[in-house]
Amino acid sequence: MKIPVAKPYLDAQDAQNAYDTILTGWVTQGPKVQEFEEKFAQYTGAKYAVAVSNCTTALHLAMIVAGVGEGDEVICPSMSYIATANCIRYVGAKVVLAEVNPETYNIDLQDVIKRITPKTKAILIVHQIGLPADIDAFASLCKEKGITLIEDAACAAGSAYKGGKIGSHSDLVCFSFHPRKVITTGDGGMITTSRQEYADRLKLLRQHGMAINDRVRHESTTVVLTDHLELGYNYRMTDIQAAVGIKQLEKLDWIIAERRKIALQYHQAFADITTIRLPIEQEGYFSNYQSYSVYLKPEFPINRDELMQKMLDEGISTRSGVMTTHRETAYRAYCAGIILPVSEDACDRSIILPLYVPMTQEEINFVIETFKKICLPKNDIL
Ligand SMILES: *Cc1c(COP(=O)(O)O)cnc(C)c1O
């Protein structure tokens, strides 16, 4: 058996929807992008949603709209995909990396408070592999200090916090539709906001700063000339992607329910293994289980990379846990002298197990049996 660590749930209907779009002649900024935005806003409970080319461009535009620039500092967790920190550097601001909580892997409030300076312009929280961070705590901190809160919700489409879907809580929430996330448009991203001026500016920036977009011009019966109002970017989502996204969004709740069933099987199967720590979901937090990450305690019989190799030898792909940005080559000089012990330990001692839809019961059982066989000392019978 060969088991990948993840795979997208895409079907022929999704592709057909995209194909039909091409027949209407729309490729960018057409009706499908608008429909996807409206449906995503409705799904999350945000007032507006703006579709872009991926989550990295979403984060870049969020920084611009938040007014972050040279001389400013933005605090984010080091333990995240590197794009989180990169978007801060794109606008010339300084990345200030914070620690995570060792149990949730989400950004640590007390550590963030210590890192706030008069230059802190924004705090970029990450909903780690689908588990929401404590949004309310960061929202009140930001309000008190006059700082902007931005959410990197790349992995968190469909996750919820205190009863509200991610996307509904604050003014700049960035999502990804990369194939590694819970729903995909190939590549793609979305920003949700409840502020109309943000939505308008984001739409301007994603399309070269163009004052009147091509759909409006196309639909006009009189000649419309446009102007470019500010330095913009080509960060558009295409109608082809949006058509796939609409179909994916219809399946999102079902995909999450299926993912949670698999996660529950893992929880139950591994509950008695004392040398590991399983993912937790506190009261009021609802994870889409974008990934299932297991922490290996120091007393775990073998090291993490050996475990990954042993799993691979059995045909099971795994991944190391979420990376730390400050130890990547691109950040080594930038972060010289920075040590973040909790993040480093969490990164080095965690492993991501296969979780995708559909995963057959046979595949789930094989992962469980293989993992247990390697985990448990020879005479330990569970
Ligand atoms: C995947 C991911 C990104 C980047 O998303 P893209 O759509 O690939 O640009 C950013 N932040 C986090 C936390 C991610 O997991």
The ligand as an ORCA input file, in Angstrom:
! r2SCAN-3c Opt
* xyz 0 1
  C       0.031     27.563      2.797
  C       0.292     28.693      3.699
  C       0.568     29.982      3.201
  C       0.763     30.266      1.748
  O      -0.378     30.016      0.983
  P      -0.267     30.062     -0.618
  O      -1.693     30.067     -1.056
  O       0.467     28.845     -1.034
  O       0.436     31.319     -0.973
  C       0.704     31.016      4.108
  N       0.614     30.807      5.433
  C       0.376     29.578      5.949
  C       0.259     29.406      7.428
  C       0.232     28.480      5.099
  O       0.019     27.267      5.615
*
